[in-house]
Amino acid sequence: MTPKCLPFVVNLLAIIFVEVSSENVQVTTNEGTILGTTSLSEKNQTIYMFNGIPFVEPPNRFELAVPKSNWTGILNCTVERDQCVQGIGIVTGSEDCLYLNVASPKLNGTAPVLVWIHGGTFNAGNGSLISYSPKLFLEEGLVVVGIQYRLGVFGFLSTGDLTCPGNWGLKDQTLALQWVQRNIAHFGGDPKRVTIWGASAGSACVSLHLNSARSKGLFNGAIMNSGVSLCLWALSRTGNELAHNTGAALGVGSANSTQLIENLKKVDYVSLQNVSATLSVTTFGNFPLIGIALGPVIEVPHPTAFLAVKSDNSLLSGQFNQVPMLVGHTTNELGLMAPELFSGSIPTLQTEPKKLVPADIISDKNLTEAGLKIRKEFFGNATNITMDSHLVNFFNNNLFFRPINRFVSDVKKFVHNTYLYQFSYKGDIEKASGVNFTGVVHGEDVSYLLRDNLPFSKKDLNVRSKLVKMYSNFCKYSKPIPLPTPSLDNADWLPASNTSDQLLFNIDYKIGYTVNPHLKELQFFDNEIYNKYGQGVYDTY
């Protein structure tokens, strides 16, 4: 997330969780007793909140974390702990950041559980249940968990070998999900009804848990907002290069990966964060179709690997964790961020047509020919590529629409309860933020679910009510609409396996099916690019 975009997104997602009274409460987990708070919402609902619960010991840099040991006494979990290290210039957070937060409507039930995995390009964000309010889901009877995981260089540095295989942040998430399985019953949750939910990079993380054998049996449903494992930005192809460039920039470089990691372990966290994040942002901004520099990697096979197989291979063969899935995107994901994120890539895209070709087309053969076809499809006969709606549409299709549709096409062959939607409702969020743009941008759908303090119009509240109900239904019944009802416009939302690829479930003021607006571009890439220039199984799509 870039600095200019942050104020809008923070305003989009931030809320004030209103409490009118509070007192403390104790819960004994498998590891020890913790102290939390109870409060009454403005609707007089009792809310049990536990913040800053440690699920592992403080982690060692570039090493696998270990589960939290048992403690004696009472651990104070009434306040949130530090977020994980993040930022450029102004670096915030701590390396001791692996904590989770739990909110529950009652402690003695067996309620469905919703685990929130925050986004932030694998480099920012936190698991706060204050910044991301669980209130609407608590009112639906769900237990909500917000988890934190190491970010940026601390969570995703990889040398491409066993010295530093990477995916530390994803392995942190797995340990948090293991904690949920051991302990959520103490908070009124049912460990057999756990849905993991993420947005943006958090959504890609959810998708990667589907591919990981380490996560098998840890959840029973998955919700993905604007990100899947097949997204070009959801995989780092330059992790080893980034690691060595970071060492060189800090004056501690070494051709030997073991020595390099030993050197980087000794660098102060602020310098390490600043240098690595700057290199990562520059690489992604200039070459957006090769993937993110600091993010998930395909590891060399070893016993603790999180991901060692190409995602597309797992999905096509059915070798993934087959659970019900709800997958969505907005109508103009990059409408707000594209100008700042990708303006630096325009000169390269202008002079080198092959740079328009997705990175997963790995052969150099005929790349220029493929690039010229792509340019003709998206930019027509325009002499110059400029930052206009054509380029935004190009990035939207490459970074979101195509991989998400391909993902659903793959998994629906094995998982009947797979649902795909587009969020197209334009409400009053733009007025509140002071930003005007075409379509619905990245994160807007999530804001209706996780904020509460902005002046919604009656139409906004109507849409929010539908969205919350469909998400909650999915957590409870594995279907967003179990039966058509007037409150959900009598819509019948069928699994993707029962509908044509030409149709897309559209969430607007009125919900229902519409013609898939991306079908032409999807068919172009399938028929004219991948089928002619591709090389079989892909790591992204």
Helices and strands as residue ranges (DSSP letters): H 6-13, E 22-28, E 33-40, E 46-54, E 74-76, E 99-104, E 111-117, H 135-139, E 143-147, H 152-156, H 168-183, G 184-187, E 189-199, H 201-211, G 213-215, E 221-225, G 232-234, H 239-249, H 257-265, H 269-286, G 288-290, H 311-317, E 325-330, H 338-342, G 343-345, H 346-351, G 353-356, H 367-379, H 389-396, I 397-401, H 402-411, E 418-423, H 429-433, H 444-450, H 458-477, G 486-488, G 496-498, E 503-507, E 511-515, H 519-524, I 525-530, H 531-533
